[in-house]
Amino acid sequence: MQNRILFALVISQIILFSCNGTNSNNSRGADTSVVVRKEAVTNDNKGTTVANDQRAQDELIFLNRIKAESDYEITSNAAKKDVHIAAFNKYALDSLKKISGWEMIVTEINDKNYDQNTTAKVIFGGAPAYNLKLVAPITVDKKTDTIAIDNRVDFTVTIPKSANSEMLKTQLNIIKNLSRGDTVIVAGSITHLDEAGKVNFSTFYDGMANWNLDLLATDIQKKSSRRAK
């Protein structure tokens, strides 16, 4: 019964996002607006150059927030940690249901049950599925590995192999043509559930590993490989 209730809630969120996407984007400019963030990059020959990060503003805010939440000053104090967990859970419930235009990099596509995102584990009960593993670097330095192994946030999209909706079938077709290193543009919502099926990010505050979040995608598009010079 609990799984059916959660499934209904997730599906209702996806339907609501799909129907209201245009209205929400008009009311929340940060959903689709793009910001150019200038960062100092060391250049051995010429001193300092400038790198531009043109990802969606909401995405940059989100990634930097996770970076701040992972600070040892917070995770080393249980009292502070509890306050931050409650605040982040509320932030996720209030603000991460309508993401749009976020850029992520493909790292792997597998069908391992233990790699399914937490939402899929609750809803699908271990049914065969594909896991699209994505990463978003907190900062981007074009001179180094953009997957940024030690400076990143991970995301997992889990899609059942026996997809029974047009949206999921479309996503399956897309991931069949993706490779490691491809950049995708996604829309949908982000969450993380505990074993009781409740939104709960507390486990990320208890270890040093990268955050690995559930991406409930309503749209996935491969970004053109053409780069601006």
Buried (B, 14 or more C-beta within 10 A) or exposed (E): EEEEEBBEEBEEBBEBBEEEBEEBBEEBEBBBEEBEBEEEBEEEEEEEEEBEBEBBBBBBEBBEBBBEBBEEEBBEEEEBBEEBBEEBBEBBEEBBBBBBBBBBBBBEBBEEBEBBBBBBBBBBEEEEBBBBBBBBBBBBBEEEEBBBEEBBBBBBBBBBEEBEEEBBEEBBEBBEEBEEEBBBBBBBBBBBBEEEBEBBBBBBBEEEEBBBBBBBBBBBEBEEEEEEE
